[in-house]
């Protein structure tokens, strides 16, 4: 029996490693959008800073920082500035990309449960190898959302010509998940950073859908030249 379980764990671990490899390959072919102007600047991620005073707090016992998310229940280990976990610990977690508003509502509701939040975080963290905060959130977006469904969403719920879309700004638990999964031990993501990220990526959703399969999508950081 022990031999069987060990073999099963090894198989699941290999599947997770293959899935991670496939995700890296997929993201290695879509990045043209990042060279296009969007009318807004990149989120400014601040090291060890997180000011959410302008927003009401999440009323659940959920982790607020990468350090809390790395406690024993998460079993996360630091690697290259981000937390990673043993793939065996997420072998029982399964997730299908969300394709409609009802699935998003249910997912946001389930994230209110601290244990499910941790399981989701562990699963995402086991697949995300990026150390850049914006890139971590971008990979998480592609893991959680079907690209066609993303194109049906907007931050406020309004589209062009006052058309109706699925709003994301009211999904407090989802936004909190992105805040935590985007943070690393070197830099913290604030609530406003998450908002800026979603506003930009939702505006680009149609372009990303049409251009999928080009290059790896990344969030570039503007550099200032010192004299």
C-alpha positions in Angstrom: 0.0 0.0 0.0 2.8 2.4 0.9 4.5 1.6 -2.4 1.3 2.3 -4.3 0.8 5.7 -2.5 4.5 6.6 -3.2 4.1 5.7 -6.8 0.9 7.8 -7.0 2.5 10.8 -5.4 5.4 10.5 -7.8 3.0 10.4 -10.8 1.1 13.4 -9.6 4.3 15.3 -8.9 5.5 14.6 -12.5 2.1 15.8 -13.8 2.4 19.0 -11.9 5.9 19.5 -13.1 4.8 18.9 -16.7 1.9 21.4 -16.2 4.3 24.0 -14.9 6.6 23.4 -17.9 3.6 23.7 -20.2 2.5 27.0 -18.6 6.0 28.4 -19.0 6.0 27.4 -22.6 2.6 29.0 -23.2 3.7 32.2 -21.6 7.0 32.1 -23.6 5.0 32.9 -26.7 2.8 35.9 -25.8 4.2 39.3 -24.9 3.6 41.7 -27.8 1.0 43.7 -25.9 3.5 44.9 -23.3 5.3 47.0 -26.0 2.0 48.9 -26.7 1.0 52.0 -24.8 -2.0 51.6 -22.6 -2.5 55.1 -21.3 -1.4 54.3 -17.8 1.8 53.6 -15.9 2.9 50.4 -14.4 2.0 49.6 -10.8 4.7 50.7 -8.4 5.5 47.8 -6.1 7.0 48.9 -2.8 9.4 46.8 -0.9 7.9 45.7 2.5 5.1 48.3 2.2 1.4 47.8 1.9 -1.0 50.8 2.5 -4.6 49.8 2.1 -6.0 52.4 4.4 -8.3 53.7 1.6 -10.0 50.4 1.3 -12.1 48.4 3.8 -10.3 45.4 5.2 -11.2 41.8 4.3 -13.5 40.6 7.0 -12.1 37.1 7.1 -9.2 35.3 8.8 -7.1 35.3 5.6 -3.3 35.8 5.3 -2.4 39.4 4.6 1.2 39.0 3.6 3.6 36.5 2.0 5.0 35.8 5.4 1.6 34.8 6.8 1.0 32.7 3.7 4.3 30.9 4.3 3.4 29.7 7.8 3.3 25.9 8.4 -0.2 25.5 6.9 1.3 26.8 3.6 4.6 24.9 3.9 6.1 27.5 1.6 9.9 27.8 1.2 11.7 30.8 0.0 13.3 30.5 -3.4 14.6 33.4 -5.6 12.7 35.9 -3.5 9.3 34.1 -3.9 7.7 31.3 -1.9 7.5 27.8 -3.4 6.1 24.6 -2.0 6.5 20.9 -2.5 4.2 19.7 -5.4 3.1 16.7 -3.3 1.3 19.0 -0.9 -1.1 20.3 -3.6 -1.7 17.0 -5.4 -5.3 16.8 -4.3 -6.2 20.3 -5.4 -7.8 20.7 -8.8 -9.1 23.8 -10.5 -10.8 24.4 -13.9 -10.4 27.9 -15.4 -13.5 30.0 -14.8 -15.6 30.6 -17.9 -18.7 32.4 -16.6 -19.9 34.8 -13.9 -21.5 32.1 -11.8 -18.2 30.3 -11.5 -16.5 33.5 -10.5 -19.2 34.2 -7.8 -18.7 30.7 -6.4 -14.9 31.0 -6.4 -15.0 34.3 -4.6 -17.4 32.9 -2.1 -15.2 29.9 -1.4 -12.2 32.1 -1.0 -13.8 33.4 2.2 -12.9 30.1 3.8 -9.3 30.4 5.1 -8.5 26.7 4.3 -9.7 27.0 0.7 -7.8 30.3 0.4 -4.6 28.5 1.5 -5.2 25.6 -0.8 -5.7 27.9 -3.7 -2.6 29.9 -2.8 -0.5 26.8 -2.5 -1.6 25.5 -5.8 -0.9 28.8 -7.6 2.4 29.2 -5.9 3.5 25.7 -6.9 3.0 26.7 -10.6 4.2 30.3 -10.6 8.0 30.6 -11.0 8.0 34.3 -11.6 9.6 36.6 -9.0 8.3 39.9 -10.5 5.1 40.9 -8.7 3.2 41.9 -11.8 4.3 38.8 -13.7 3.1 36.6 -10.8 -0.3 38.2 -11.0 -0.4 37.8 -14.7 0.4 34.1 -14.5 -2.3 33.7 -11.8 -4.8 35.5 -14.1 -4.1 33.0 -16.9 -4.4 30.0 -14.5 -7.7 31.1 -13.0 -9.5 32.7 -15.9 -10.4 31.5 -19.3 -9.2 34.2 -21.8 -12.5 34.4 -23.4 -14.2 35.0 -20.1 -11.6 37.7 -19.2 -12.7 39.6 -22.2 -16.2 39.6 -20.8 -15.0 41.2 -17.6 -14.1 44.8 -16.6 -13.1 46.5 -13.4 -16.4 48.5 -13.0 -18.8 46.2 -15.0 -19.1 48.6 -17.9 -17.8 48.1 -21.3 -17.6 50.3 -24.4 -20.8 52.1 -25.2 -22.1 51.4 -21.7 -22.4 47.7 -22.5 -22.5 45.4 -19.4 -19.6 43.2 -18.4 -18.8 41.2 -15.3 -17.4 43.5 -12.6 -14.2 42.5 -10.7 -13.8 45.4 -8.3 -16.4 43.9 -6.0 -14.7 40.5 -5.7 -12.9 41.2 -2.5 -11.6 37.8 -1.8 -10.3 37.3 -5.3 -8.5 40.7 -5.2 -7.0 39.7 -1.8 -5.8 36.5 -3.3 -4.0 38.4 -6.1 -2.6 40.8 -3.5 -1.0 37.8 -1.6 0.1 35.7 -4.6 1.6 38.8 -6.3 3.7 39.6 -3.2 7.2 38.2 -2.6 9.5 38.4 0.4 11.3 41.2 -1.4 8.3 43.3 -2.4 4.7 43.7 -1.3 1.7 44.3 -3.5 -0.9 46.8 -2.3 -4.7 46.9 -2.9 -4.1 49.8 -5.3 -1.5 47.8 -7.2 -4.0 45.0 -7.7 -6.5 47.5 -9.0 -4.1 49.0 -11.4 -3.1 45.6 -12.6 -6.6 44.5 -13.4 -7.7 47.8 -15.0 -4.7 47.5 -17.4 -5.1 43.7 -18.2 -8.8 43.9 -18.6 -8.4 46.7 -21.1 -5.9 44.5 -23.0 -8.0 41.3 -22.7 -9.3 41.3 -26.3 -5.8 41.9 -27.7 -4.3 39.2 -25.5 -7.1 36.8 -26.7 -6.3 37.6 -30.3 -2.6 37.5 -29.9 -2.2 34.4 -27.7 0.6 32.3 -28.9 3.0 35.1 -29.9 5.5 35.7 -27.0 5.6 35.4 -23.3 3.6 38.2 -21.6 5.5 40.2 -19.0 5.0 43.4 -17.2 7.8 45.7 -17.9 9.2 48.1 -15.3 10.2 51.6 -16.5 13.8 52.5 -15.6 15.0 56.0 -15.0 18.5 56.8 -16.1 20.7 58.4 -13.5 23.0 61.1 -14.5 
